[in-house]
Amino acid sequence: MHRHLLTPLSPKNLKTNGFQGPLGPWRVQGRALAFLTSLAPQAPGNHSPVMDTHTTDVIVIGAGIAGATAAAQIAADHRVALLEAEDQPGYHTTGRSAAMWILNYGPADVRVLTGLSRLFFEAPPEGFTETPLMSQRPMCFLASVEQVAAMRGLLAEGIGLREVSVAQARAMVPALRPGYAVAAAVEDDAFDVDVAALHQGFLRLLRRRGGVLALRSRAGRIERRGGVGEVEVTGGAVFRAPVVVNAAGAWGDEVAVQAGVTPLGLQPKRRTGVIIDPAPWDVSAWPLVHDVAHTWYVRTEARTRLMVTPCDETDMQPHDVQPDELDVAIAIDRMQQALDIPVRRVERSWAGLRTFTPDRSLAIGWDRAAEGFLWSVGQGGYGIQTSPAAGRLVADLVAGRDPGPAAAALPMVNPGRFAVI
């Protein structure tokens, strides 16, 4: 049976007159309690569905990391409904991410939000997660003869980088082939991020603050009536709120078009990951190894395996993307040019969508023309490491608060920069 899943579902949170949220009762209409527990499609032959309407302060579309962080932060001050088309949050991108926190990664706006996010990873709120969000892992950049200029640029512009000899790099990564690299650098402060713990922590925080997560609720009709946005989802239920936050990732432009808003020109791109057995090497203490031109990298997984990617960026339409065999082969080939690792078989491969704006910076802010429509899209490959600060920035914009140090990023992430003149 195809059902909507809406949380929280605890009976103590439900009353016959509505849902008790952080700002008071969330009044609902019609068969609302049936929806809050499990609303199924109309039975065959029933052609008179009763529409359920849920009124709140803010609707967030998309429950990946961008939507989850924004909704959880907004819920501290407002009633929030987080709508997700799939039957699990973060299915297309967040759940397929192999993320690290790397300060020297991405454009200027990304680096601002990445830096501001570090404290959250180090000391999340009490009860946010039962496991650490971060584990230290340096990042080792390698440069071939053709990439020396890129290495010089990285060292000149980067923060907290130190140049090391190729011999020192080989001591960290004993499989490094002689002659591949002529220069190397290390970022010591980088760390792995537990993506699942981070994402679930924000969803848990949303629920604790009284927010609602509606799964299997794909946005269909999106209209604005009398200063209030209306989002009709799969099955016919309607959510109403003055503010709609578009955090739909690869589907961000599609959501905009549904709402009658000019799209930004978002481009989803496929990224491929491969898991191999690196025997005979012990990779448990290896850094993330990355060529400075960003054409491949490897990272330890589960202490005994390596994840390999060709850093591919193939333009895609939004869909449930799958790996291409050619990209898998390219990943192995590029890795083996640098590292002496025999690959007897690929244990697993997958792909995810990373969605970029036309200038590859994030798009966070109010639409220049559409009232009550706020963008939080274009996270590209930076969504995890920027998520705490980006979610706080969205919440500050919704509340009309001074975003503090994040204000430095506002001109760079303003979606109005893509306006056609």
ZAMARGU-4260 file (C-alpha; in steps of 0.2 Angstrom, whole numbers, plus 5000, padded with zeros to 4 digits):
<rodrens>
0) 5000/5000/5000 | 5007/5017/4995 | 5006/5028/5010 | 5012/5045/5016 | 5023/5044/5031
5) 5022/5060/5042 | 5031/5062/5059 | 5030/5064/5073 | 5017/5051/5075 | 5017/5049/5094
10) 4999/5049/5100 | 5004/5062/5114 | 5007/5074/5100 | 4990/5072/5093 | 4974/5080/5099
15) 4957/5080/5092 | 4958/5098/5087 | 4975/5099/5079 | 4993/5096/5081 | 5003/5104/5095
20) 5018/5113/5088 | 5031/5124/5096 | 5020/5140/5093 | 5004/5133/5099 | 4991/5121/5091
25) 4993/5117/5073 | 4975/5118/5067 | 4970/5105/5053 | 4955/5102/5044 | 4944/5087/5038
30) 4952/5070/5041 | 4968/5077/5047 | 4971/5065/5061 | 4970/5051/5048 | 4984/5060/5038
35) 4995/5062/5053 | 4995/5044/5056 | 4994/5036/5039 | 4984/5043/5024 | 4983/5031/5010
40) 4976/5035/4992 | 4957/5034/4990 | 4950/5017/4988 | 4946/5011/4970 | 4929/5018/4965
45) 4930/5033/4977 | 4930/5048/4966 | 4926/5061/4980 | 4942/5063/4990 | 4942/5074/5005
50) 4957/5086/5004 | 4967/5088/5020 | 4974/5105/5023 | 4988/5109/5035 | 4992/5127/5040
55) 5010/5131/5046 | 5022/5145/5046 | 5035/5138/5034 | 5035/5124/5021 | 5052/5117/5016
60) 5052/5106/5000 | 5066/5093/5000 | 5072/5083/5015 | 5090/5081/5010 | 5104/5089/5020
65) 5099/5107/5014 | 5081/5105/5018 | 5084/5095/5035 | 5096/5108/5042 | 5085/5123/5036
70) 5069/5115/5043 | 5077/5110/5060 | 5085/5128/5062 | 5068/5137/5057 | 5058/5126/5069
75) 5067/5134/5084 | 5055/5149/5080 | 5042/5144/5068 | 5030/5129/5064 | 5038/5119/5050
80) 5032/5106/5038 | 5047/5097/5029 | 5040/5088/5013 | 5050/5074/5004 | 5045/5066/4988
85) 5053/5049/4992 | 5050/5036/5006 | 5066/5041/5014 | 5075/5057/5016 | 5091/5061/5007
90) 5089/5047/4995 | 5096/5054/4979 | 5111/5064/4985 | 5114/5066/5004 | 5112/5047/5007
95) 5125/5044/4993 | 5138/5056/4999 | 5156/5052/5005 | 5159/5069/5014 | 5174/5077/5022
100) 5176/5094/5029 | 5189/5103/5019 | 5192/5121/5022 | 5201/5123/5005 | 5188/5117/4994
105) 5175/5127/4984 | 5172/5145/4980 | 5173/5159/4992 | 5155/5158/4999 | 5158/5139/5002
110) 5174/5142/5012 | 5165/5155/5022 | 5151/5143/5027 | 5162/5129/5029 | 5173/5138/5041
115) 5157/5144/5051 | 5151/5126/5052 | 5166/5118/5060 | 5161/5122/5078 | 5145/5113/5075
120) 5154/5097/5070 | 5166/5098/5085 | 5152/5102/5098 | 5134/5098/5092 | 5120/5102/5103
125) 5116/5090/5117 | 5106/5075/5111 | 5109/5078/5093 | 5119/5062/5090 | 5125/5047/5100
130) 5141/5046/5089 | 5154/5059/5085 | 5150/5069/5069 | 5169/5070/5064 | 5185/5060/5064
135) 5201/5067/5059 | 5208/5063/5042 | 5221/5074/5034 | 5220/5078/5015 | 5235/5075/5004
140) 5236/5085/4988 | 5247/5078/4974 | 5253/5087/4958 | 5260/5079/4943 | 5272/5089/4931
145) 5257/5096/4922 | 5249/5102/4938 | 5263/5112/4946 | 5255/5128/4943 | 5239/5122/4951
150) 5248/5117/4966 | 5257/5134/4967 | 5240/5143/4966 | 5233/5131/4980 | 5247/5135/4992
155) 5246/5154/4988 | 5227/5155/4991 | 5224/5141/5004 | 5223/5142/5023 | 5231/5130/5034
160) 5241/5121/5020 | 5258/5115/5022 | 5270/5110/5007 | 5278/5093/5010 | 5291/5083/5000
165) 5286/5069/4989 | 5295/5057/5000 | 5285/5064/5015 | 5269/5061/5005 | 5275/5043/5001
170) 5278/5040/5019 | 5259/5044/5022 | 5254/5034/5007 | 5266/5020/5003 | 5257/5015/4987
175) 5262/5031/4979 | 5271/5027/4962 | 5288/5034/4959 | 5288/5048/4946 | 5269/5052/4948
180) 5270/5067/4959 | 5283/5081/4959 | 5275/5091/4972 | 5263/5088/4987 | 5254/5097/5001
185) 5244/5093/5016 | 5229/5100/5025 | 5230/5093/5042 | 5213/5100/5049 | 5202/5091/5037
190) 5190/5077/5044 | 5178/5064/5039 | 5160/5068/5042 | 5147/5055/5047 | 5134/5060/5035
195) 5120/5048/5042 | 5123/5054/5059 | 5122/5072/5054 | 5107/5071/5043 | 5097/5060/5056
200) 5103/5072/5069 | 5095/5087/5061 | 5079/5077/5057 | 5078/5072/5076 | 5081/5090/5080
205) 5066/5095/5069 | 5055/5083/5077 | 5060/5088/5095 | 5056/5106/5090 | 5039/5101/5085
210) 5042/5101/5066 | 5033/5088/5054 | 5042/5077/5041 | 5030/5071/5027 | 5037/5057/5017
215) 5031/5051/5000 | 5024/5069/4998 | 5029/5075/4981 | 5025/5093/4978 | 5013/5095/4964
220) 5003/5111/4963 | 5012/5126/4971 | 5002/5142/4971 | 5001/5158/4981 | 4984/5164/4987
225) 4981/5179/4998 | 4999/5180/5003 | 5000/5162/5008 | 5009/5148/4998 | 4999/5132/4995
230) 5008/5116/4991 | 4997/5101/4986 | 5007/5084/4988 | 5004/5066/4982 | 4987/5060/4987
235) 4979/5077/4988 | 4984/5084/5005 | 4988/5103/5005 | 5001/5112/5015 | 4999/5131/5018
240) 5012/5143/5024 | 5017/5161/5021 | 5035/5155/5017 | 5040/5141/5005 | 5059/5136/5005
245) 5065/5127/4990 | 5078/5115/4995 | 5074/5102/4982 | 5091/5099/4976 | 5092/5092/4958
250) 5073/5096/4957 | 5075/5114/4963 | 5071/5122/4946 | 5057/5110/4943 | 5049/5116/4960
255) 5052/5134/4955 | 5043/5131/4938 | 5028/5123/4947 | 5027/5138/4958 | 5028/5150/4943
260) 5045/5156/4948 | 5059/5159/4936 | 5072/5145/4937 | 5090/5148/4941 | 5098/5136/4928
265) 5103/5123/4940 | 5113/5108/4933 | 5113/5091/4941 | 5129/5082/4938 | 5133/5063/4941
270) 5147/5058/4953 | 5153/5040/4953 | 5160/5031/4968 | 5168/5014/4968 | 5174/5003/4983
275) 5189/4992/4981 | 5200/4980/4992 | 5217/4989/4992 | 5227/4974/4998 | 5241/4971/5002
280) 5241/4989/5008 | 5235/4994/5026 | 5225/5010/5022 | 5217/5013/5039 | 5228/5028/5043
285) 5229/5035/5025 | 5224/5053/5022 | 5212/5057/5008 | 5223/5057/4993 | 5218/5069/4979
290) 5226/5076/4964 | 5227/5095/4964 | 5217/5096/4948 | 5203/5087/4955 | 5202/5072/4943
295) 5202/5058/4956 | 5203/5055/4974 | 5203/5040/4986 | 5198/5039/5004 | 5198/5025/5017
300) 5181/5017/5020 | 5178/5005/5035 | 5197/5005/5039 | 5200/4991/5026 | 5193/4997/5010
305) 5196/5012/4998 | 5183/5023/4990 | 5189/5029/4973 | 5181/5042/4962 | 5185/5050/4945
310) 5178/5066/4951 | 5166/5065/4936 | 5153/5079/4933 | 5142/5072/4919 | 5127/5083/4915
315) 5111/5074/4920 | 5092/5077/4921 | 5085/5074/4939 | 5082/5056/4942 | 5088/5040/4952
320) 5105/5041/4944 | 5115/5025/4942 | 5134/5023/4939 | 5141/5021/4921 | 5153/5007/4918
325) 5165/5019/4909 | 5166/5030/4924 | 5170/5015/4935 | 5184/5010/4923 | 5191/5028/4923
330) 5191/5029/4942 | 5201/5014/4943 | 5213/5019/4929 | 5216/5036/4936 | 5219/5029/4953
335) 5231/5016/4947 | 5242/5029/4937 | 5246/5036/4954 | 5245/5022/4966 | 5252/5004/4965
340) 5236/4995/4970 | 5230/4980/4960 | 5211/4979/4958 | 5205/4962/4956 | 5187/4967/4957
345) 5175/4981/4961 | 5166/4977/4977 | 5152/4991/4975 | 5149/5006/4964 | 5136/5019/4965
350) 5132/5037/4959 | 5124/5052/4965 | 5118/5069/4959 | 5128/5085/4964 | 5118/5100/4958
355) 5127/5117/4954 | 5121/5134/4950 | 5128/5142/4934 | 5143/5150/4943 | 5145/5135/4955
360) 5142/5145/4971 | 5127/5142/4982 | 5110/5150/4980 | 5103/5155/4997 | 5090/5169/4999
365) 5074/5176/4994 | 5068/5176/4976 | 5069/5193/4968 | 5051/5193/4961 | 5041/5179/4970
370) 5035/5184/4987 | 5038/5172/5001 | 5049/5160/4990 | 5066/5157/4997 | 5080/5147/4988
375) 5092/5135/4996 | 5099/5125/4982 | 5115/5123/4972 | 5125/5114/4985 | 5136/5105/4972
380) 5149/5095/4981 | 5149/5106/4997 | 5132/5103/5005 | 5137/5092/5019 | 5152/5103/5025
385) 5142/5119/5024 | 5126/5112/5031 | 5126/5119/5049 | 5130/5137/5044 | 5119/5136/5028
390) 5104/5130/5038 | 5106/5144/5051 | 5108/5157/5037 | 5091/5151/5030 | 5083/5152/5047
395) 5090/5169/5050 | 5083/5175/5033 | 5066/5168/5037 | 5066/5176/5054 | 5073/5193/5048
400) 5088/5191/5059 | 5106/5198/5057 | 5115/5182/5051 | 5131/5188/5059 | 5147/5182/5051
405) 5137/5173/5038 | 5132/5190/5031 | 5149/5190/5022 | 5142/5176/5010 | 5126/5184/5006
410) 5131/5194/4991 | 5139/5178/4984 | 5124/5167/4987 | 5110/5179/4983 | 5099/5170/4969
415) 5095/5187/4962 | 5113/5187/4954 | 5105/5175/4940 | 5092/5188/4935 | 5090/5191/4917
420) 5093/5209/4913
</rodrens>
